[in-house]
């Protein structure tokens, strides 16, 4: 009887210990961090895109953690700076997947960096939200790849839409010899045919060129040209803009969304006056009507960013914010970080109002923005002004 009683007590104690151990194990598992990886061009030729992206990812990961995390889980952010080099982007992507064991990757500042990472994330089955602009990133659709910025095709469409309103039908194109510039050129050529715009000049420049007067002189001597579109990012478009004014060119000058930052205006100086480009509502937050669903989001984001860094907000900062928020919202809806479920949840994003517009993704659309999410803006007196 005594032995039976002792056996029963021992069994009960063991069962209790097992249960407690299971609870502790479950609590530890529930408290595992959400591992977010990022490859960003925080330095190098694309740094005025990547630097604000890095700052935003770090800022909001910290803010979210201080507020209790996501469903009680902290965000563990790992950022690598690829310096704008595609080979480094590929190397860091591999490290994020194989060594850091991330659940999702947000980043790829440039198209070249993004496309270097794409085959790696596709093979490994890791959700990847790019911050780069080219349409090739999401068209054709790739199972594990998404993006937050508007595409180069949309930029070309918005520019030509504005040209038509101004009665302009003949365009000179100057594109950068980079992943973004090459894709932008390709999309501009295609959209021009669709929109009845005649391409009367087609020139290129190098991302590191310090003078583009030779190409611009050819365009200046093209009598049929009625407007000029520059497709590039980083410092190159500012160089083009300065050279443009130095040559006394007065045709309407358009840039792409690759320069939607006050840094472009600062670099180009007074030469930027009158330049038009398509951009997210973020750069003209105060000018948006109160009825715009974006206004509250972009106004609050602008305040947080500018208070935190004492510098003016850019659309590139917004791309990073949207990427992180979409990823973490998907974690909540997926009920965790199972990669397949997380991928599906990102693809099922609907009605997310971000800095780039209202995002509704689908199996056929891994960006989720429409042309209405773009605004045409013009540089007036050293600032962005909404073109109405």
C-alpha positions in Angstrom: 0.0 0.0 0.0 2.8 2.4 1.0 4.7 1.5 -2.2 1.6 2.1 -4.3 1.1 5.5 -2.6 4.7 6.5 -3.2 4.5 5.4 -6.8 1.3 7.5 -7.3 2.9 10.6 -5.7 6.1 10.2 -7.8 4.0 9.8 -11.0 1.9 12.8 -10.2 5.1 14.9 -9.4 6.6 13.8 -12.7 3.5 14.6 -14.6 3.4 18.1 -13.0 7.1 18.7 -13.9 6.5 17.6 -17.4 3.5 19.9 -17.7 5.5 22.8 -16.2 8.4 22.0 -18.6 6.0 22.1 -21.5 4.5 25.4 -20.4 8.0 26.9 -20.0 9.0 25.5 -23.4 5.9 26.9 -25.0 6.5 30.3 -23.3 10.1 30.4 -24.6 8.9 29.4 -28.1 6.2 32.1 -28.0 8.8 34.6 -26.9 11.2 33.7 -29.8 12.0 36.9 -31.7 10.7 37.7 -35.2 13.9 37.7 -37.2 13.8 40.4 -39.9 16.8 40.7 -42.2 17.7 43.7 -44.4 20.1 44.4 -47.2 20.4 48.1 -47.6 22.7 50.5 -49.7 23.3 52.8 -46.7 26.6 53.9 -48.2 27.8 54.2 -51.8 26.1 55.8 -54.8 22.6 54.9 -53.7 23.1 56.1 -50.1 20.6 58.9 -50.3 18.0 56.1 -50.8 19.5 53.5 -48.4 20.5 55.7 -45.5 16.9 56.8 -44.7 15.8 53.2 -45.3 18.2 51.9 -42.7 17.3 54.6 -40.2 13.6 53.8 -40.5 14.0 50.1 -40.1 16.0 50.5 -36.9 13.8 53.3 -35.6 10.5 51.4 -36.0 11.9 48.0 -34.9 13.0 49.8 -31.6 9.6 51.6 -31.2 7.7 48.3 -31.8 9.9 46.4 -29.3 9.4 49.1 -26.6 5.7 48.9 -27.2 5.7 45.2 -26.4 6.6 43.7 -29.8 4.3 41.8 -32.1 2.0 39.4 -30.3 4.5 39.5 -27.4 7.5 38.7 -29.7 10.3 41.2 -30.1 11.6 42.1 -33.5 15.2 41.1 -34.1 16.5 43.2 -36.9 19.8 42.3 -38.8 20.9 44.9 -41.3 23.8 44.6 -43.8 25.1 47.5 -45.9 25.8 46.3 -49.5 27.3 49.7 -50.5 25.2 49.5 -53.7 27.1 46.5 -54.9 25.0 43.6 -56.3 27.6 41.0 -55.4 27.6 42.1 -51.8 23.8 42.1 -51.8 23.9 38.4 -52.9 26.5 37.5 -50.3 24.6 39.2 -47.5 21.3 37.6 -48.6 23.0 34.2 -48.3 24.2 35.1 -44.8 20.8 36.2 -43.7 19.3 33.0 -44.9 21.9 30.5 -43.9 23.6 32.0 -40.9 21.1 34.4 -39.3 18.1 32.2 -40.1 15.8 35.2 -40.8 12.0 34.8 -41.1 11.6 37.6 -43.7 13.9 40.0 -45.6 13.0 43.6 -46.2 15.4 45.5 -48.4 17.2 45.6 -51.7 17.6 49.4 -52.0 18.4 49.2 -55.8 17.1 47.0 -58.6 20.5 45.5 -59.1 20.8 44.5 -55.4 17.3 43.1 -55.4 17.7 41.0 -58.5 20.9 39.6 -57.1 19.0 38.4 -54.0 15.9 37.1 -55.9 17.2 33.6 -56.9 18.5 33.0 -53.4 15.2 33.8 -51.6 13.3 31.9 -54.3 15.4 28.8 -53.8 15.4 29.0 -50.0 11.7 29.9 -49.7 12.1 33.1 -47.6 9.6 36.0 -48.0 11.4 39.0 -49.5 9.9 42.6 -49.7 12.0 44.8 -52.0 12.4 48.5 -51.7 13.5 49.0 -55.3 11.6 50.4 -58.2 11.9 48.3 -61.4 8.9 46.4 -62.6 11.0 43.4 -63.4 11.1 42.7 -59.6 7.5 41.6 -59.6 6.7 41.1 -63.3 6.5 38.2 -63.9 5.3 37.3 -60.4 7.9 35.4 -58.3 6.5 33.3 -55.5 8.5 34.7 -52.6 9.2 38.3 -53.9 7.2 41.4 -53.2 7.9 45.2 -53.4 6.7 48.5 -51.9 7.6 51.3 -54.3 5.7 52.2 -57.4 7.3 50.7 -60.6 9.3 52.4 -63.3 6.5 51.6 -65.7 4.0 53.5 -63.5 6.5 56.5 -63.5 6.6 56.5 -67.3 2.8 56.3 -67.5 2.4 59.2 -65.0 4.9 61.4 -66.9 3.3 60.8 -70.2 -0.1 61.4 -68.7 1.1 64.8 -67.6 2.7 65.5 -71.0 -0.6 64.9 -72.7 -2.3 67.4 -70.4 0.3 70.0 -71.4 -0.1 69.2 -75.1 3.3 67.6 -75.5 3.8 64.5 -77.6 7.5 64.3 -78.5 9.9 63.1 -75.8 13.7 62.9 -75.4 14.9 60.2 -73.0 18.1 60.2 -71.0 18.5 57.1 -68.9 21.2 55.9 -66.4 23.3 52.8 -67.3 22.1 50.9 -64.2 19.5 48.3 -63.3 16.9 50.9 -62.5 17.8 53.1 -65.5 17.9 50.3 -68.0 14.5 49.0 -66.8 13.2 52.5 -66.8 14.3 53.0 -70.4 12.7 49.8 -71.5 9.4 50.7 -69.8 9.4 54.2 -71.2 9.9 52.9 -74.8 7.0 50.5 -74.3 4.7 53.0 -72.7 5.5 55.7 -75.3 4.2 53.4 -78.0 1.0 52.7 -76.1 0.4 56.4 -75.2 1.1 57.9 -78.6 4.2 59.6 -77.5 7.1 59.8 -80.0 10.5 59.1 -78.7 12.8 61.5 -80.7 16.0 61.0 -78.7 17.4 58.2 -76.6 20.7 58.8 -74.7 22.3 57.2 -71.7 24.8 58.2 -69.0 26.9 56.5 -66.4 25.9 56.4 -62.7 29.3 57.9 -61.8 29.5 60.5 -64.6 30.3 64.0 -63.4 29.4 65.7 -66.7 26.6 64.8 -69.1 26.7 67.8 -71.4 27.7 65.7 -74.4 24.4 63.7 -74.2 22.4 66.8 -73.4 23.8 68.7 -76.3 22.6 66.0 -78.7 19.1 66.3 -77.1 19.3 70.1 -77.3 20.0 69.8 -81.0 17.0 67.6 -81.6 14.6 70.1 -82.9 11.5 67.9 -82.5 11.9 67.4 -78.8 9.2 69.0 -76.6 10.2 67.5 -73.2 13.0 65.5 -71.6 12.7 62.6 -69.2 15.6 61.5 -67.0 15.5 58.0 -65.6 18.1 57.4 -62.8 18.7 57.6 -59.1 21.4 58.8 -56.7 23.5 61.8 -57.6 23.4 61.3 -61.4 20.1 63.0 -62.0 21.3 66.1 -60.0 24.3 66.3 -62.3 22.1 66.1 -65.3 19.8 68.8 -64.0 22.7 71.2 -63.4 24.2 70.5 -66.9 20.7 71.0 -68.4 20.4 74.5 -67.0 24.1 75.3 -67.8 23.3 74.6 -71.5 20.4 77.0 -71.4 17.9 74.3 -72.1 14.3 75.3 -71.4 12.2 72.4 -72.4 10.0 70.9 -69.6 12.3 68.5 -67.6 10.9 65.4 -66.0 12.7 63.1 -63.5 11.5 59.7 -62.3 10.5 58.7 -58.7 14.1 57.7 -58.2 14.9 61.2 -57.0 11.8 61.8 -54.8 13.9 63.2 -52.0 14.9 66.7 -50.8 18.4 65.5 -51.2 17.9 65.8 -55.0 16.8 69.4 -54.6 19.8 70.1 -52.4 22.3 68.6 -54.8 20.7 70.2 -57.9 20.2 73.6 -56.2 18.4 76.3 -58.2 18.7 74.2 -61.4 15.9 71.9 -60.0 13.3 74.7 -60.2 10.4 73.7 -62.4 11.4 70.0 -62.6 8.4 67.6 -62.4 8.3 64.0 -61.3 5.8 61.4 -60.1 6.1 60.7 -56.3 4.2 59.3 -53.4 2.0 61.6 -51.4 4.6 61.4 -48.5 6.6 64.3 -50.0 3.6 66.6 -50.2 1.8 65.3 -47.0 0.6 68.8 -45.9 -0.8 69.5 -49.4 -3.0 66.4 -49.6 -6.7 67.0 -49.1 -8.1 65.9 -45.8 -10.3 63.4 -47.6 -7.2 61.5 -48.8 -6.9 58.2 -46.8 -3.1 58.6 -46.9 -3.0 62.0 -45.2 -3.1 60.8 -41.6 -0.5 58.1 -42.2 2.0 60.3 -44.1 1.6 63.2 -41.7 2.3 61.1 -38.7 5.2 59.3 -40.3 6.7 62.6 -41.4 6.6 64.0 -37.9 8.1 60.9 -36.3 10.9 60.8 -38.9 11.8 64.5 -38.8 11.6 64.6 -35.0 13.9 61.6 -34.8 16.5 62.5 -37.3 16.2 66.3 -37.7 16.1 65.9 -41.5 13.4 66.0 -44.1 11.6 62.8 -44.9 11.9 61.1 -48.3 9.8 58.5 -50.1 12.7 56.0 -49.7 12.2 56.2 -45.9 8.6 55.5 -46.6 9.3 52.4 -48.7 11.2 50.9 -45.7 8.4 51.7 -43.3 5.8 50.1 -45.6 7.9 47.0 -46.1 8.4 46.5 -42.4 4.7 47.2 -41.5 3.4 44.8 -44.2 5.8 42.1 -43.0 4.9 42.4 -39.4 1.2 42.7 -40.1 1.5 39.5 -42.1 3.2 37.8 -39.1 0.1 38.6 -37.0 -2.3 37.4 -39.6 -0.3 34.2 -40.2 -0.2 33.5 -36.5 3.6 33.2 -36.5 6.6 33.0 -38.7 6.1 29.8 -40.6 7.6 31.0 -43.9 4.9 29.5 -46.2 2.1 30.9 -44.1 3.9 34.3 -43.8 4.3 34.4 -47.6 0.7 33.7 -48.1 -0.3 36.4 -45.6 1.8 39.0 -47.4 0.2 38.1 -50.7 -3.2 38.5 -49.0 -2.5 42.1 -47.8 -5.6 44.1 -48.5 -6.4 47.8 -47.9 -3.1 48.6 -46.1 -2.8 52.4 -46.2 0.9 53.2 -46.2 3.2 56.0 -47.3 3.2 54.8 -50.9 -0.6 54.5 -51.2 -3.3 51.9 -50.5 -1.9 48.4 -51.0 -4.0 45.4 -52.1 -1.9 42.4 -53.2 -3.0 39.2 -54.9 -1.4 36.1 -56.5 -1.1 38.1 -59.7 0.1 41.4 -58.1 3.0 41.4 -55.6 3.1 45.2 -55.3 -0.6 46.1 -54.9 -0.5 49.8 -55.9 -2.4 51.5 -58.7 -1.4 54.6 -60.7 -3.6 56.7 -58.5 -1.1 56.2 -55.7 1.3 58.4 -57.6 1.2 62.2 -57.5 2.8 64.6 -60.0 4.9 67.1 -58.1 7.0 70.1 -59.2 10.0 71.8 -57.6 9.0 75.3 -56.7 11.1 77.7 -54.6 13.3 74.8 -53.4 10.4 72.6 -52.3 7.9 70.0 -53.6 4.6 71.4 -54.8 1.6 69.2 -55.8 0.6 69.7 -59.4 -3.2 69.9 -59.6 
